[in-house]
Structure formats: C-alpha cells, structure tokens
Amino acid sequence: MQWSNKFVDPAAGFAVGWAYWFNYFITIANELQAVNTVLMFWTDAVPIAAWMTIFWVVIILVNVGMCVHVAVLLKRLQTPTDMCPRCCQLVR
C-alpha cells in the first residue's frame, strides 16, 4: 500500500488500502461460515450466533496478537522460579 502510494499515485494507494480491508473483511466472514458449517454437522445444541461470536472473538484476538501474550503468560506459569528468585533460593 505504501509503495503504490509512493511510486504510482496517492489514489492508487487509497484504492489498494480499501482492497486489502475488503479482502480481510470477506476472509473473516468466509472463515466464520466455514466454522458454522462444520460445527452444525456435529451438533445443533448451540445457536449459530453463539458459535460465530466465539470464533469471531478468537480470530480477532489471534490477528491482534493476543496469542503471543497468552503464550508468554503460559510460559511464566510453567516456570514460577523466574518470577520469584528470592523464594526459590531458599528452596534450592
């Protein structure tokens, strides 16, 4: 997007930016529909809107980068000696 804005024309950069946004918007909707189709094959006890909301939140959190923060938190929870070195010196 930056390169088309710089080397072609600002209008081209604008158009490419909207094309990228539209692409991601359609991709998320397509992924939610695929999840809905697969899960409705197994169970219909949970409403469709609930499944779509759950997976929409998961997709957004993964895209924002929350998975990195959760992975760091899980790593910290697995190694408590790093969090409290003074207490662990007494144990060792």
PDB file with one MODEL, atoms N, CA, C and O in Angstrom:
MODEL        1
ATOM      1  N   MET A   1       0.828  -1.169   0.000  1.00  0.00           N
ATOM      2  CA  MET A   1       0.000   0.000   0.000  1.00  0.00           C
ATOM      3  C   MET A   1       0.883   1.247   0.000  1.00  0.00           C
ATOM      4  O   MET A   1       0.606   2.204  -0.723  1.00  0.00           O
ATOM      5  N   GLN A   2       1.944   1.240   0.807  1.00  0.00           N
ATOM      6  CA  GLN A   2       2.836   2.388   0.858  1.00  0.00           C
ATOM      7  C   GLN A   2       3.553   2.587  -0.474  1.00  0.00           C
ATOM      8  O   GLN A   2       3.744   3.714  -0.929  1.00  0.00           O
ATOM      9  N   TRP A   3       3.949   1.470  -1.091  1.00  0.00           N
ATOM     10  CA  TRP A   3       4.704   1.581  -2.327  1.00  0.00           C
ATOM     11  C   TRP A   3       3.833   2.097  -3.463  1.00  0.00           C
ATOM     12  O   TRP A   3       4.287   2.911  -4.267  1.00  0.00           O
ATOM     13  N   SER A   4       2.600   1.639  -3.539  1.00  0.00           N
ATOM     14  CA  SER A   4       1.725   2.164  -4.594  1.00  0.00           C
ATOM     15  C   SER A   4       1.415   3.634  -4.356  1.00  0.00           C
ATOM     16  O   SER A   4       1.265   4.402  -5.306  1.00  0.00           O
ATOM     17  N   ASN A   5       1.321   4.025  -3.098  1.00  0.00           N
ATOM     18  CA  ASN A   5       1.102   5.427  -2.770  1.00  0.00           C
ATOM     19  C   ASN A   5       2.310   6.271  -3.153  1.00  0.00           C
ATOM     20  O   ASN A   5       2.163   7.405  -3.607  1.00  0.00           O
ATOM     21  N   LYS A   6       3.499   5.717  -2.968  1.00  0.00           N
ATOM     22  CA  LYS A   6       4.727   6.465  -3.215  1.00  0.00           C
ATOM     23  C   LYS A   6       5.103   6.483  -4.685  1.00  0.00           C
ATOM     24  O   LYS A   6       5.461   7.535  -5.215  1.00  0.00           O
ATOM     25  N   PHE A   7       5.030   5.333  -5.359  1.00  0.00           N
ATOM     26  CA  PHE A   7       5.556   5.229  -6.714  1.00  0.00           C
ATOM     27  C   PHE A   7       4.510   5.359  -7.814  1.00  0.00           C
ATOM     28  O   PHE A   7       4.856   5.672  -8.953  1.00  0.00           O
ATOM     29  N   VAL A   8       3.240   5.127  -7.499  1.00  0.00           N
ATOM     30  CA  VAL A   8       2.221   5.202  -8.545  1.00  0.00           C
ATOM     31  C   VAL A   8       1.428   6.501  -8.405  1.00  0.00           C
ATOM     32  O   VAL A   8       1.583   7.430  -9.197  1.00  0.00           O
ATOM     33  N   ASP A   9       0.575   6.544  -7.379  1.00  0.00           N
ATOM     34  CA  ASP A   9      -0.286   7.703  -7.186  1.00  0.00           C
ATOM     35  C   ASP A   9      -0.954   7.555  -5.820  1.00  0.00           C
ATOM     36  O   ASP A   9      -1.231   6.429  -5.405  1.00  0.00           O
ATOM     37  N   PRO A  10      -1.217   8.637  -5.114  1.00  0.00           N
ATOM     38  CA  PRO A  10      -1.940   8.517  -3.843  1.00  0.00           C
ATOM     39  C   PRO A  10      -3.320   7.885  -4.002  1.00  0.00           C
ATOM     40  O   PRO A  10      -3.792   7.194  -3.099  1.00  0.00           O
ATOM     41  N   ALA A  11      -3.962   8.113  -5.128  1.00  0.00           N
ATOM     42  CA  ALA A  11      -5.263   7.485  -5.360  1.00  0.00           C
ATOM     43  C   ALA A  11      -5.129   5.972  -5.473  1.00  0.00           C
ATOM     44  O   ALA A  11      -6.004   5.238  -5.013  1.00  0.00           O
ATOM     45  N   ALA A  12      -4.045   5.498  -6.079  1.00  0.00           N
ATOM     46  CA  ALA A  12      -3.816   4.054  -6.169  1.00  0.00           C
ATOM     47  C   ALA A  12      -3.559   3.477  -4.785  1.00  0.00           C
ATOM     48  O   ALA A  12      -4.046   2.393  -4.464  1.00  0.00           O
ATOM     49  N   GLY A  13      -2.796   4.195  -3.961  1.00  0.00           N
ATOM     50  CA  GLY A  13      -2.570   3.742  -2.591  1.00  0.00           C
ATOM     51  C   GLY A  13      -3.865   3.662  -1.802  1.00  0.00           C
ATOM     52  O   GLY A  13      -4.063   2.728  -1.025  1.00  0.00           O
ATOM     53  N   PHE A  14      -4.743   4.630  -1.994  1.00  0.00           N
ATOM     54  CA  PHE A  14      -6.054   4.631  -1.348  1.00  0.00           C
ATOM     55  C   PHE A  14      -6.875   3.422  -1.781  1.00  0.00           C
ATOM     56  O   PHE A  14      -7.483   2.742  -0.954  1.00  0.00           O
ATOM     57  N   ALA A  15      -6.884   3.165  -3.079  1.00  0.00           N
ATOM     58  CA  ALA A  15      -7.653   2.038  -3.612  1.00  0.00           C
ATOM     59  C   ALA A  15      -7.100   0.703  -3.122  1.00  0.00           C
ATOM     60  O   ALA A  15      -7.860  -0.206  -2.789  1.00  0.00           O
ATOM     61  N   VAL A  16      -5.780   0.590  -3.079  1.00  0.00           N
ATOM     62  CA  VAL A  16      -5.171  -0.657  -2.601  1.00  0.00           C
ATOM     63  C   VAL A  16      -5.480  -0.863  -1.115  1.00  0.00           C
ATOM     64  O   VAL A  16      -5.741  -1.986  -0.685  1.00  0.00           O
ATOM     65  N   GLY A  17      -5.451   0.210  -0.342  1.00  0.00           N
ATOM     66  CA  GLY A  17      -5.792   0.098   1.083  1.00  0.00           C
ATOM     67  C   GLY A  17      -7.199  -0.412   1.295  1.00  0.00           C
ATOM     68  O   GLY A  17      -7.426  -1.282   2.137  1.00  0.00           O
ATOM     69  N   TRP A  18      -8.153   0.123   0.536  1.00  0.00           N
ATOM     70  CA  TRP A  18      -9.529  -0.356   0.658  1.00  0.00           C
ATOM     71  C   TRP A  18      -9.663  -1.791   0.139  1.00  0.00           C
ATOM     72  O   TRP A  18     -10.455  -2.566   0.675  1.00  0.00           O
ATOM     73  N   ALA A  19      -8.908  -2.148  -0.882  1.00  0.00           N
ATOM     74  CA  ALA A  19      -8.955  -3.521  -1.396  1.00  0.00           C
ATOM     75  C   ALA A  19      -8.450  -4.510  -0.347  1.00  0.00           C
ATOM     76  O   ALA A  19      -9.028  -5.584  -0.177  1.00  0.00           O
ATOM     77  N   TYR A  20      -7.363  -4.149   0.365  1.00  0.00           N
ATOM     78  CA  TYR A  20      -6.869  -5.009   1.444  1.00  0.00           C
ATOM     79  C   TYR A  20      -7.899  -5.141   2.555  1.00  0.00           C
ATOM     80  O   TYR A  20      -8.136  -6.242   3.053  1.00  0.00           O
ATOM     81  N   TRP A  21      -8.508  -4.040   2.946  1.00  0.00           N
ATOM     82  CA  TRP A  21      -9.520  -4.092   4.011  1.00  0.00           C
ATOM     83  C   TRP A  21     -10.681  -4.995   3.592  1.00  0.00           C
ATOM     84  O   TRP A  21     -11.123  -5.843   4.366  1.00  0.00           O
ATOM     85  N   PHE A  22     -11.170  -4.810   2.367  1.00  0.00           N
ATOM     86  CA  PHE A  22     -12.280  -5.619   1.880  1.00  0.00           C
ATOM     87  C   PHE A  22     -11.908  -7.092   1.833  1.00  0.00           C
ATOM     88  O   PHE A  22     -12.727  -7.952   2.157  1.00  0.00           O
ATOM     89  N   ASN A  23     -10.675  -7.389   1.431  1.00  0.00           N
ATOM     90  CA  ASN A  23     -10.199  -8.768   1.376  1.00  0.00           C
ATOM     91  C   ASN A  23     -10.223  -9.402   2.762  1.00  0.00           C
ATOM     92  O   ASN A  23     -10.725 -10.516   2.913  1.00  0.00           O
ATOM     93  N   TYR A  24      -9.695  -8.724   3.774  1.00  0.00           N
ATOM     94  CA  TYR A  24      -9.689  -9.266   5.125  1.00  0.00           C
ATOM     95  C   TYR A  24     -11.101  -9.399   5.680  1.00  0.00           C
ATOM     96  O   TYR A  24     -11.402 -10.366   6.380  1.00  0.00           O
ATOM     97  N   PHE A  25     -11.962  -8.446   5.379  1.00  0.00           N
ATOM     98  CA  PHE A  25     -13.346  -8.492   5.848  1.00  0.00           C
ATOM     99  C   PHE A  25     -14.068  -9.707   5.283  1.00  0.00           C
ATOM    100  O   PHE A  25     -14.750 -10.421   6.017  1.00  0.00           O
ATOM    101  N   ILE A  26     -13.922  -9.943   3.986  1.00  0.00           N
ATOM    102  CA  ILE A  26     -14.565 -11.091   3.341  1.00  0.00           C
ATOM    103  C   ILE A  26     -13.950 -12.402   3.834  1.00  0.00           C
ATOM    104  O   ILE A  26     -14.663 -13.392   3.994  1.00  0.00           O
ATOM    105  N   THR A  27     -12.645 -12.421   4.075  1.00  0.00           N
ATOM    106  CA  THR A  27     -11.987 -13.641   4.546  1.00  0.00           C
ATOM    107  C   THR A  27     -12.513 -14.047   5.921  1.00  0.00           C
ATOM    108  O   THR A  27     -12.771 -15.226   6.163  1.00  0.00           O
ATOM    109  N   ILE A  28     -12.670 -13.081   6.815  1.00  0.00           N
ATOM    110  CA  ILE A  28     -13.195 -13.398   8.152  1.00  0.00           C
ATOM    111  C   ILE A  28     -14.620 -13.932   8.051  1.00  0.00           C
ATOM    112  O   ILE A  28     -14.960 -14.906   8.722  1.00  0.00           O
ATOM    113  N   ALA A  29     -15.452 -13.311   7.229  1.00  0.00           N
ATOM    114  CA  ALA A  29     -16.824 -13.796   7.067  1.00  0.00           C
ATOM    115  C   ALA A  29     -16.842 -15.203   6.483  1.00  0.00           C
ATOM    116  O   ALA A  29     -17.661 -16.030   6.884  1.00  0.00           O
ATOM    117  N   ASN A  30     -15.953 -15.478   5.546  1.00  0.00           N
ATOM    118  CA  ASN A  30     -15.880 -16.812   4.935  1.00  0.00           C
ATOM    119  C   ASN A  30     -15.422 -17.852   5.962  1.00  0.00           C
ATOM    120  O   ASN A  30     -15.956 -18.961   5.996  1.00  0.00           O
ATOM    121  N   GLU A  31     -14.446 -17.507   6.790  1.00  0.00           N
ATOM    122  CA  GLU A  31     -13.978 -18.437   7.822  1.00  0.00           C
ATOM    123  C   GLU A  31     -15.071 -18.724   8.844  1.00  0.00           C
ATOM    124  O   GLU A  31     -15.224 -19.865   9.282  1.00  0.00           O
ATOM    125  N   LEU A  32     -15.831 -17.705   9.228  1.00  0.00           N
ATOM    126  CA  LEU A  32     -16.921 -17.919  10.180  1.00  0.00           C
ATOM    127  C   LEU A  32     -18.000 -18.822   9.588  1.00  0.00           C
ATOM    128  O   LEU A  32     -18.554 -19.668  10.290  1.00  0.00           O
ATOM    129  N   GLN A  33     -18.294 -18.651   8.328  1.00  0.00           N
ATOM    130  CA  GLN A  33     -19.295 -19.513   7.694  1.00  0.00           C
ATOM    131  C   GLN A  33     -18.801 -20.953   7.596  1.00  0.00           C
ATOM    132  O   GLN A  33     -19.582 -21.889   7.770  1.00  0.00           O
ATOM    133  N   ALA A  34     -17.508 -21.139   7.319  1.00  0.00           N
ATOM    134  CA  ALA A  34     -16.950 -22.494   7.255  1.00  0.00           C
ATOM    135  C   ALA A  34     -17.016 -23.171   8.620  1.00  0.00           C
ATOM    136  O   ALA A  34     -17.380 -24.343   8.716  1.00  0.00           O
ATOM    137  N   VAL A  35     -16.667 -22.441   9.671  1.00  0.00           N
ATOM    138  CA  VAL A  35     -16.756 -22.999  11.027  1.00  0.00           C
ATOM    139  C   VAL A  35     -18.194 -23.352  11.355  1.00  0.00           C
ATOM    140  O   VAL A  35     -18.457 -24.396  11.951  1.00  0.00           O
ATOM    141  N   ASN A  36     -19.120 -22.502  10.975  1.00  0.00           N
ATOM    142  CA  ASN A  36     -20.533 -22.755  11.219  1.00  0.00           C
ATOM    143  C   ASN A  36     -20.991 -24.022  10.502  1.00  0.00           C
ATOM    144  O   ASN A  36     -21.715 -24.830  11.082  1.00  0.00           O
ATOM    145  N   THR A  37     -20.585 -24.202   9.268  1.00  0.00           N
ATOM    146  CA  THR A  37     -20.984 -25.380   8.504  1.00  0.00           C
ATOM    147  C   THR A  37     -20.439 -26.661   9.140  1.00  0.00           C
ATOM    148  O   THR A  37     -21.158 -27.653   9.259  1.00  0.00           O
ATOM    149  N   VAL A  38     -19.175 -26.635   9.545  1.00  0.00           N
ATOM    150  CA  VAL A  38     -18.561 -27.821  10.139  1.00  0.00           C
ATOM    151  C   VAL A  38     -19.198 -28.148  11.490  1.00  0.00           C
ATOM    152  O   VAL A  38     -19.499 -29.309  11.765  1.00  0.00           O
ATOM    153  N   LEU A  39     -19.404 -27.142  12.327  1.00  0.00           N
ATOM    154  CA  LEU A  39     -19.952 -27.408  13.653  1.00  0.00           C
ATOM    155  C   LEU A  39     -21.425 -27.801  13.617  1.00  0.00           C
ATOM    156  O   LEU A  39     -21.870 -28.564  14.474  1.00  0.00           O
ATOM    157  N   MET A  40     -22.183 -27.309  12.664  1.00  0.00           N
ATOM    158  CA  MET A  40     -23.581 -27.705  12.550  1.00  0.00           C
ATOM    159  C   MET A  40     -23.706 -29.159  12.102  1.00  0.00           C
ATOM    160  O   MET A  40     -24.753 -29.776  12.298  1.00  0.00           O
ATOM    161  N   PHE A  41     -22.655 -29.711  11.505  1.00  0.00           N
ATOM    162  CA  PHE A  41     -22.665 -31.125  11.144  1.00  0.00           C
ATOM    163  C   PHE A  41     -22.662 -31.993  12.396  1.00  0.00           C
ATOM    164  O   PHE A  41     -23.296 -33.048  12.421  1.00  0.00           O
ATOM    165  N   TRP A  42     -21.944 -31.551  13.451  1.00  0.00           N
ATOM    166  CA  TRP A  42     -21.822 -32.351  14.662  1.00  0.00           C
ATOM    167  C   TRP A  42     -22.927 -32.091  15.665  1.00  0.00           C
ATOM    168  O   TRP A  42     -23.476 -33.027  16.246  1.00  0.00           O
ATOM    169  N   THR A  43     -23.255 -30.831  15.870  1.00  0.00           N
ATOM    170  CA  THR A  43     -24.259 -30.526  16.894  1.00  0.00           C
ATOM    171  C   THR A  43     -25.047 -29.287  16.502  1.00  0.00           C
ATOM    172  O   THR A  43     -24.534 -28.385  15.840  1.00  0.00           O
ATOM    173  N   ASP A  44     -26.295 -29.265  16.921  1.00  0.00           N
ATOM    174  CA  ASP A  44     -27.106 -28.064  16.742  1.00  0.00           C
ATOM    175  C   ASP A  44     -27.659 -27.587  18.083  1.00  0.00           C
ATOM    176  O   ASP A  44     -28.633 -26.835  18.127  1.00  0.00           O
ATOM    177  N   ALA A  45     -27.031 -28.029  19.178  1.00  0.00           N
ATOM    178  CA  ALA A  45     -27.472 -27.624  20.512  1.00  0.00           C
ATOM    179  C   ALA A  45     -27.113 -26.170  20.816  1.00  0.00           C
ATOM    180  O   ALA A  45     -27.822 -25.494  21.562  1.00  0.00           O
ATOM    181  N   VAL A  46     -26.021 -25.695  20.242  1.00  0.00           N
ATOM    182  CA  VAL A  46     -25.589 -24.309  20.463  1.00  0.00           C
ATOM    183  C   VAL A  46     -26.066 -23.473  19.281  1.00  0.00           C
ATOM    184  O   VAL A  46     -25.917 -23.892  18.134  1.00  0.00           O
ATOM    185  N   PRO A  47     -26.636 -22.297  19.542  1.00  0.00           N
ATOM    186  CA  PRO A  47     -27.117 -21.462  18.438  1.00  0.00           C
ATOM    187  C   PRO A  47     -25.984 -21.018  17.506  1.00  0.00           C
ATOM    188  O   PRO A  47     -24.827 -20.917  17.915  1.00  0.00           O
ATOM    189  N   ILE A  48     -26.334 -20.764  16.281  1.00  0.00           N
ATOM    190  CA  ILE A  48     -25.353 -20.355  15.274  1.00  0.00           C
ATOM    191  C   ILE A  48     -24.678 -19.052  15.675  1.00  0.00           C
ATOM    192  O   ILE A  48     -23.469 -18.896  15.506  1.00  0.00           O
ATOM    193  N   ALA A  49     -25.459 -18.117  16.207  1.00  0.00           N
ATOM    194  CA  ALA A  49     -24.893 -16.817  16.587  1.00  0.00           C
ATOM    195  C   ALA A  49     -23.839 -16.966  17.675  1.00  0.00           C
ATOM    196  O   ALA A  49     -22.864 -16.214  17.696  1.00  0.00           O
ATOM    197  N   ALA A  50     -24.018 -17.916  18.573  1.00  0.00           N
ATOM    198  CA  ALA A  50     -23.029 -18.134  19.638  1.00  0.00           C
ATOM    199  C   ALA A  50     -21.718 -18.659  19.056  1.00  0.00           C
ATOM    200  O   ALA A  50     -20.641 -18.185  19.420  1.00  0.00           O
ATOM    201  N   TRP A  51     -21.808 -19.640  18.149  1.00  0.00           N
ATOM    202  CA  TRP A  51     -20.586 -20.158  17.518  1.00  0.00           C
ATOM    203  C   TRP A  51     -19.864 -19.066  16.747  1.00  0.00           C
ATOM    204  O   TRP A  51     -18.642 -18.945  16.826  1.00  0.00           O
ATOM    205  N   MET A  52     -20.614 -18.278  16.007  1.00  0.00           N
ATOM    206  CA  MET A  52     -19.986 -17.226  15.203  1.00  0.00           C
ATOM    207  C   MET A  52     -19.340 -16.170  16.097  1.00  0.00           C
ATOM    208  O   MET A  52     -18.267 -15.661  15.770  1.00  0.00           O
ATOM    209  N   THR A  53     -19.972 -15.836  17.211  1.00  0.00           N
ATOM    210  CA  THR A  53     -19.391 -14.859  18.133  1.00  0.00           C
ATOM    211  C   THR A  53     -18.125 -15.396  18.777  1.00  0.00           C
ATOM    212  O   THR A  53     -17.130 -14.681  18.891  1.00  0.00           O
ATOM    213  N   ILE A  54     -18.159 -16.655  19.200  1.00  0.00           N
ATOM    214  CA  ILE A  54     -16.983 -17.260  19.837  1.00  0.00           C
ATOM    215  C   ILE A  54     -15.799 -17.263  18.869  1.00  0.00           C
ATOM    216  O   ILE A  54     -14.702 -16.833  19.226  1.00  0.00           O
ATOM    217  N   PHE A  55     -16.018 -17.740  17.664  1.00  0.00           N
ATOM    218  CA  PHE A  55     -14.908 -17.826  16.721  1.00  0.00           C
ATOM    219  C   PHE A  55     -14.506 -16.466  16.169  1.00  0.00           C
ATOM    220  O   PHE A  55     -13.350 -16.275  15.790  1.00  0.00           O
ATOM    221  N   TRP A  56     -15.436 -15.517  16.115  1.00  0.00           N
ATOM    222  CA  TRP A  56     -15.067 -14.160  15.709  1.00  0.00           C
ATOM    223  C   TRP A  56     -14.108 -13.551  16.726  1.00  0.00           C
ATOM    224  O   TRP A  56     -13.119 -12.921  16.352  1.00  0.00           O
ATOM    225  N   VAL A  57     -14.399 -13.739  18.013  1.00  0.00           N
ATOM    226  CA  VAL A  57     -13.502 -13.231  19.060  1.00  0.00           C
ATOM    227  C   VAL A  57     -12.142 -13.913  18.969  1.00  0.00           C
ATOM    228  O   VAL A  57     -11.112 -13.253  19.109  1.00  0.00           O
ATOM    229  N   VAL A  58     -12.123 -15.215  18.739  1.00  0.00           N
ATOM    230  CA  VAL A  58     -10.851 -15.936  18.612  1.00  0.00           C
ATOM    231  C   VAL A  58     -10.049 -15.408  17.422  1.00  0.00           C
ATOM    232  O   VAL A  58      -8.847 -15.172  17.543  1.00  0.00           O
ATOM    233  N   ILE A  59     -10.694 -15.223  16.288  1.00  0.00           N
ATOM    234  CA  ILE A  59      -9.996 -14.725  15.097  1.00  0.00           C
ATOM    235  C   ILE A  59      -9.440 -13.328  15.343  1.00  0.00           C
ATOM    236  O   ILE A  59      -8.301 -13.043  14.974  1.00  0.00           O
ATOM    237  N   ILE A  60     -10.220 -12.467  15.955  1.00  0.00           N
ATOM    238  CA  ILE A  60      -9.761 -11.100  16.220  1.00  0.00           C
ATOM    239  C   ILE A  60      -8.597 -11.113  17.196  1.00  0.00           C
ATOM    240  O   ILE A  60      -7.618 -10.396  16.987  1.00  0.00           O
ATOM    241  N   LEU A  61      -8.678 -11.915  18.264  1.00  0.00           N
ATOM    242  CA  LEU A  61      -7.584 -11.960  19.231  1.00  0.00           C
ATOM    243  C   LEU A  61      -6.301 -12.497  18.614  1.00  0.00           C
ATOM    244  O   LEU A  61      -5.211 -12.010  18.913  1.00  0.00           O
ATOM    245  N   VAL A  62      -6.432 -13.491  17.759  1.00  0.00           N
ATOM    246  CA  VAL A  62      -5.238 -14.024  17.101  1.00  0.00           C
ATOM    247  C   VAL A  62      -4.646 -12.986  16.147  1.00  0.00           C
ATOM    248  O   VAL A  62      -3.428 -12.822  16.087  1.00  0.00           O
ATOM    249  N   ASN A  63      -5.494 -12.294  15.411  1.00  0.00           N
ATOM    250  CA  ASN A  63      -4.998 -11.288  14.482  1.00  0.00           C
ATOM    251  C   ASN A  63      -4.388 -10.094  15.203  1.00  0.00           C
ATOM    252  O   ASN A  63      -3.441  -9.491  14.698  1.00  0.00           O
ATOM    253  N   VAL A  64      -4.904  -9.749  16.354  1.00  0.00           N
ATOM    254  CA  VAL A  64      -4.355  -8.612  17.103  1.00  0.00           C
ATOM    255  C   VAL A  64      -3.033  -8.995  17.753  1.00  0.00           C
ATOM    256  O   VAL A  64      -2.199  -8.127  18.008  1.00  0.00           O
ATOM    257  N   GLY A  65      -2.834 -10.258  18.019  1.00  0.00           N
ATOM    258  CA  GLY A  65      -1.576 -10.696  18.600  1.00  0.00           C
ATOM    259  C   GLY A  65      -1.693 -11.128  20.042  1.00  0.00           C
ATOM    260  O   GLY A  65      -0.688 -11.251  20.742  1.00  0.00           O
ATOM    261  N   MET A  66      -2.912 -11.358  20.493  1.00  0.00           N
ATOM    262  CA  MET A  66      -3.088 -11.783  21.876  1.00  0.00           C
ATOM    263  C   MET A  66      -2.507 -13.169  22.112  1.00  0.00           C
ATOM    264  O   MET A  66      -2.184 -13.514  23.248  1.00  0.00           O
ATOM    265  N   CYS A  67      -2.368 -13.969  21.060  1.00  0.00           N
ATOM    266  CA  CYS A  67      -1.823 -15.308  21.243  1.00  0.00           C
ATOM    267  C   CYS A  67      -0.385 -15.226  21.750  1.00  0.00           C
ATOM    268  O   CYS A  67       0.063 -16.110  22.481  1.00  0.00           O
ATOM    269  N   VAL A  68       0.339 -14.179  21.373  1.00  0.00           N
ATOM    270  CA  VAL A  68       1.707 -14.013  21.866  1.00  0.00           C
ATOM    271  C   VAL A  68       1.689 -13.735  23.370  1.00  0.00           C
ATOM    272  O   VAL A  68       2.487 -14.297  24.120  1.00  0.00           O
ATOM    273  N   HIS A  69       0.783 -12.874  23.801  1.00  0.00           N
ATOM    274  CA  HIS A  69       0.701 -12.548  25.217  1.00  0.00           C
ATOM    275  C   HIS A  69       0.256 -13.749  26.056  1.00  0.00           C
ATOM    276  O   HIS A  69       0.756 -13.960  27.161  1.00  0.00           O
ATOM    277  N   VAL A  70      -0.671 -14.521  25.535  1.00  0.00           N
ATOM    278  CA  VAL A  70      -1.128 -15.712  26.252  1.00  0.00           C
ATOM    279  C   VAL A  70      -0.003 -16.742  26.325  1.00  0.00           C
ATOM    280  O   VAL A  70       0.166 -17.397  27.353  1.00  0.00           O
ATOM    281  N   ALA A  71       0.762 -16.891  25.256  1.00  0.00           N
ATOM    282  CA  ALA A  71       1.876 -17.838  25.271  1.00  0.00           C
ATOM    283  C   ALA A  71       2.923 -17.428  26.298  1.00  0.00           C
ATOM    284  O   ALA A  71       3.471 -18.278  26.999  1.00  0.00           O
ATOM    285  N   VAL A  72       3.202 -16.136  26.392  1.00  0.00           N
ATOM    286  CA  VAL A  72       4.165 -15.664  27.402  1.00  0.00           C
ATOM    287  C   VAL A  72       3.622 -15.912  28.798  1.00  0.00           C
ATOM    288  O   VAL A  72       4.368 -16.324  29.687  1.00  0.00           O
ATOM    289  N   LEU A  73       2.329 -15.666  29.005  1.00  0.00           N
ATOM    290  CA  LEU A  73       1.733 -15.910  30.322  1.00  0.00           C
ATOM    291  C   LEU A  73       1.795 -17.389  30.684  1.00  0.00           C
ATOM    292  O   LEU A  73       2.112 -17.736  31.822  1.00  0.00           O
ATOM    293  N   LEU A  74       1.496 -18.259  29.731  1.00  0.00           N
ATOM    294  CA  LEU A  74       1.568 -19.698  30.000  1.00  0.00           C
ATOM    295  C   LEU A  74       3.002 -20.134  30.302  1.00  0.00           C
ATOM    296  O   LEU A  74       3.224 -20.994  31.154  1.00  0.00           O
ATOM    297  N   LYS A  75       3.953 -19.553  29.620  1.00  0.00           N
ATOM    298  CA  LYS A  75       5.343 -19.884  29.892  1.00  0.00           C
ATOM    299  C   LYS A  75       5.724 -19.453  31.295  1.00  0.00           C
ATOM    300  O   LYS A  75       6.419 -20.180  32.005  1.00  0.00           O
ATOM    301  N   ARG A  76       5.271 -18.272  31.696  1.00  0.00           N
ATOM    302  CA  ARG A  76       5.557 -17.785  33.049  1.00  0.00           C
ATOM    303  C   ARG A  76       4.902 -18.660  34.115  1.00  0.00           C
ATOM    304  O   ARG A  76       5.471 -18.884  35.183  1.00  0.00           O
ATOM    305  N   LEU A  77       3.716 -19.145  33.818  1.00  0.00           N
ATOM    306  CA  LEU A  77       3.042 -20.000  34.790  1.00  0.00           C
ATOM    307  C   LEU A  77       3.715 -21.367  34.908  1.00  0.00           C
ATOM    308  O   LEU A  77       3.636 -22.009  35.955  1.00  0.00           O
ATOM    309  N   GLN A  78       4.365 -21.806  33.856  1.00  0.00           N
ATOM    310  CA  GLN A  78       5.052 -23.093  33.901  1.00  0.00           C
ATOM    311  C   GLN A  78       6.375 -23.003  34.643  1.00  0.00           C
ATOM    312  O   GLN A  78       6.831 -23.994  35.213  1.00  0.00           O
ATOM    313  N   THR A  79       6.993 -21.841  34.645  1.00  0.00           N
ATOM    314  CA  THR A  79       8.293 -21.679  35.306  1.00  0.00           C
ATOM    315  C   THR A  79       8.182 -20.625  36.409  1.00  0.00           C
ATOM    316  O   THR A  79       8.580 -19.478  36.203  1.00  0.00           O
ATOM    317  N   PRO A  80       7.653 -20.992  37.566  1.00  0.00           N
ATOM    318  CA  PRO A  80       7.476 -19.999  38.631  1.00  0.00           C
ATOM    319  C   PRO A  80       8.794 -19.551  39.263  1.00  0.00           C
ATOM    320  O   PRO A  80       8.815 -18.551  39.982  1.00  0.00           O
ATOM    321  N   THR A  81       9.883 -20.259  39.014  1.00  0.00           N
ATOM    322  CA  THR A  81      11.155 -19.858  39.622  1.00  0.00           C
ATOM    323  C   THR A  81      11.649 -18.533  39.062  1.00  0.00           C
ATOM    324  O   THR A  81      12.368 -17.803  39.744  1.00  0.00           O
ATOM    325  N   ASP A  82      11.272 -18.213  37.826  1.00  0.00           N
ATOM    326  CA  ASP A  82      11.685 -16.946  37.242  1.00  0.00           C
ATOM    327  C   ASP A  82      10.970 -15.764  37.886  1.00  0.00           C
ATOM    328  O   ASP A  82      11.500 -14.653  37.907  1.00  0.00           O
ATOM    329  N   MET A  83       9.793 -15.995  38.400  1.00  0.00           N
ATOM    330  CA  MET A  83       9.000 -14.895  38.927  1.00  0.00           C
ATOM    331  C   MET A  83       9.393 -14.519  40.345  1.00  0.00           C
ATOM    332  O   MET A  83       9.188 -13.377  40.757  1.00  0.00           O
ATOM    333  N   CYS A  84       9.942 -15.438  41.084  1.00  0.00           N
ATOM    334  CA  CYS A  84      10.256 -15.177  42.483  1.00  0.00           C
ATOM    335  C   CYS A  84      11.632 -15.769  42.824  1.00  0.00           C
ATOM    336  O   CYS A  84      11.702 -16.812  43.473  1.00  0.00           O
ATOM    337  N   PRO A  85      12.691 -15.140  42.410  1.00  0.00           N
ATOM    338  CA  PRO A  85      14.018 -15.741  42.613  1.00  0.00           C
ATOM    339  C   PRO A  85      14.407 -15.805  44.095  1.00  0.00           C
ATOM    340  O   PRO A  85      15.153 -16.703  44.486  1.00  0.00           O
ATOM    341  N   ARG A  86      13.930 -14.887  44.920  1.00  0.00           N
ATOM    342  CA  ARG A  86      14.306 -14.886  46.334  1.00  0.00           C
ATOM    343  C   ARG A  86      13.733 -16.112  47.067  1.00  0.00           C
ATOM    344  O   ARG A  86      14.419 -16.725  47.885  1.00  0.00           O
ATOM    345  N   CYS A  87      12.500 -16.454  46.775  1.00  0.00           N
ATOM    346  CA  CYS A  87      11.874 -17.616  47.416  1.00  0.00           C
ATOM    347  C   CYS A  87      12.535 -18.910  46.950  1.00  0.00           C
ATOM    348  O   CYS A  87      12.688 -19.848  47.732  1.00  0.00           O
ATOM    349  N   CYS A  88      12.917 -18.960  45.712  1.00  0.00           N
ATOM    350  CA  CYS A  88      13.469 -20.180  45.165  1.00  0.00           C
ATOM    351  C   CYS A  88      14.882 -20.425  45.649  1.00  0.00           C
ATOM    352  O   CYS A  88      15.345 -21.566  45.634  1.00  0.00           O
ATOM    353  N   GLN A  89      15.566 -19.406  46.070  1.00  0.00           N
ATOM    354  CA  GLN A  89      16.904 -19.604  46.632  1.00  0.00           C
ATOM    355  C   GLN A  89      16.798 -20.364  47.956  1.00  0.00           C
ATOM    356  O   GLN A  89      17.681 -21.150  48.299  1.00  0.00           O
ATOM    357  N   LEU A  90      15.738 -20.129  48.679  1.00  0.00           N
ATOM    358  CA  LEU A  90      15.533 -20.842  49.940  1.00  0.00           C
ATOM    359  C   LEU A  90      15.217 -22.308  49.706  1.00  0.00           C
ATOM    360  O   LEU A  90      15.615 -23.172  50.488  1.00  0.00           O
ATOM    361  N   VAL A  91      14.484 -22.588  48.603  1.00  0.00           N
ATOM    362  CA  VAL A  91      14.104 -23.962  48.306  1.00  0.00           C
ATOM    363  C   VAL A  91      15.287 -24.761  47.801  1.00  0.00           C
ATOM    364  O   VAL A  91      15.412 -25.942  48.125  1.00  0.00           O
ATOM    365  N   ARG A  92      16.151 -24.154  47.025  1.00  0.00           N
ATOM    366  CA  ARG A  92      17.254 -24.875  46.420  1.00  0.00           C
ATOM    367  C   ARG A  92      18.217 -25.257  47.458  1.00  0.00           C
ATOM    368  O   ARG A  92      19.235 -25.881  47.157  1.00  0.00           O
TER     369      ARG A  92
ENDMDL
END
